[in-house]
Amino acid sequence: MAKRNGKAIAVYGAGGHTGRFVVKEALRRGLTVVAIGRDASRLPAGVQARVAAIDDAGALDEALQDCGVVINCAGPFLDTAAPVIEAALRAGCGYIDVTAEQASAEAVFERFDARAREAGVAVIPAAGFYGGLADLLASALASDGLVADLAVAIALDHWWPTEGTRKTGERNQVPRVVLQEGQLVRMPTPAAQRDWAFSTEHGAQAVVELPFSEVITIARHLPVRNLRSWLTLSSLQEIRDATTPPPVASDAQGRSAQRFEMVVQAGDGRSAVARGQDIYAVSAPLVVEAAERMLQPSFNRSGALALGEAFNAKDFLNAIKDVELQWG
């Protein structure tokens, strides 16, 4: 395993909505943070700030000096993942991102696995709410027995999209894929709809098939043959509405009032459920927990890894106090 240059956690895109949550979470844990972004005026105060444009390899190299892990929060990740990973490999530090983009996560696994192994570092794409949380829940189910068929269902009482979410939606026009008989295949259109009975908080709702990066992360390391992902129809309608406002802070942590429920259900009836507040905010404890673990001397994984592949899923989930868990 390559020796890391230091113990600082770099946050690329630290001036963005999710990036600010990540910086706050890392500081709350007493970690050393380097905030990196393309615009110095947007970077948070109180931490070391470094400016690096995504197309400036030299600036990225300087920005990652003395950092052990970089967390990339700057989408669209189809544009930012590769340059930041390249810089991380040159610096000998680990990499994490929060992409919901299937094409970006898949490209990272295909393009950087061998190089990350050679460099002795871990590269973990899609470690946030989309991708990472479902992967952890699925991995926890798989630890109790083989899972051949899975369904992921997400209920949001509102989806107030950030500027970054809207930009990513405009940029990401790659057809979505699903896992069918062990193969990633293009999702049939029009998207299927059905009803799903969530808990009392969200109730029974119409859901629409809308796979995110969890399909890529789960297919990467679990022997799942069929996977379908569903999102409440009302949430999709909100994000498609140009007049839907961005999230507004509703508590001292800066979280919006949004409530979520994520259900990962196996074909045999077993399920794992996560509930919480604000899908953007909850990405922060997920990726910072991963970064903190990657900095430990005992961490010896390398290559391109899914979150549930890099860590013990149940132990990891139990460490995330911002998420309410239920097993059944």
Residue, then its C-alpha position, 0 to 999 in steps of 0.5 A: m500500500a502506498k504511503r499517503n502524503g498526509k492526514a488532511i481530507a480534501v473536499y473538491g467542490a467545497g463551495g457547493h451545496t453538498g460540499r459545504f455539508v461535507v466540510k462541516e461534517a469533517l470539522r465536526r469530527g475534528l478532521t483537518v480539511v482542505a477546501i478546494g474549488r474553482d471560485a475562491s469567493r465561494l469556499p467556506a471560511g475557517v479552513q485552508a482554501r485552495v483554488a483549482a479549476i477542473d481543467d488545470a492539472g497543475a493546480l489540482d496537483e498543488a491542491l492535493q498536496d498533504c492530503g490523504v483522501v479527496i472527496n469530490c462533490a463537484g458535478p456533473f461527475l461525467d466532467t469532474a471525476a476523471p480529472v480529480i482521480e488522475a490528480a489523486l493517483r498522482a498524489g497517492c491519495g484516495y478518492i471518493d465522490v457522490t455521483a448519482e450518474q450511472a455513466s460516471a460511476e461505471a466509467v470510474f470502475e472500468r477505467f481506474d480499477a487497475r491503476a488504483r491498485e497499482a498506486g495502492v489507493a482506493v477509489i470509491p465512486a457514488a458513495g453518497f445518498y444515491g449509489g452509496l446508501a443503497d449499496l450499503l443496505a444491499s450489502a448488509l442484506a447479502s451478508d445474511g444470505l445470498v440475494a438474487d433479486l432486489a428492488v430499491a424504492i425511494a420516497l421523498d416528501h419533496w425534492w427541492p433540487t440544487e443548482g448542481t442537480r439541475k446542471t447534472g440533469e442537463r448534462n447527463q443524457v446517457p440512457r439509464v441501465v438496469l440489472q437484468e439476468g446478471q447483465l446491465v441493459r438499457m432501461p425499457t421506455p416508457a418507464a414502468q410505474r407501480d404502487w409501493a407501500f412505504s412506512t406510515e410517514h410516507g404511506a402508499q404512493a405511486v412510484v416510477e422506475l428511475p435507476f441511479s448509480e446504485v445499479i452500478t455499485i451493487a452490480r459491481h460486487l454483489p451476485v444480484r441478478n435482477l435489480r429494479s429501482w423506484l422513486t416516488l412519482s411526485s418527486l420526479q414531477e417536482i424535479r422536472d418542474a423548472t419552478t420548483p425552488p432549491p432547498v432552504a435551511s430549516d434547522a441549525q445544521g442547515r438541512s432542508a425539511q425534506r424527509f426520505e425513506m429508502v427501502v432495499q427489498a430482497g426477493d425473499g421478503r427480507s428488507a433493509v430500510a433507511r430514513g432521515q432528513d435531507i438527501y444532500a445533507v446525509s451524503a456528508p456523514l456517508v462520505v466523511e465516514a468513508a474518508e476517515r476510515m480510509l485514513q486509518p493505518s489498518f485500511n489496506r484496500s485498493g482499486a476501484l471499490a463500491l462503498g459496501e465492498a470497501f467496508n463492512a456494511k452493517d458496521f458502517l451503517n451503524a456508525i452513521k447516526d444521521v440515518e434511522l435503520q430498520w431490518g426486517 
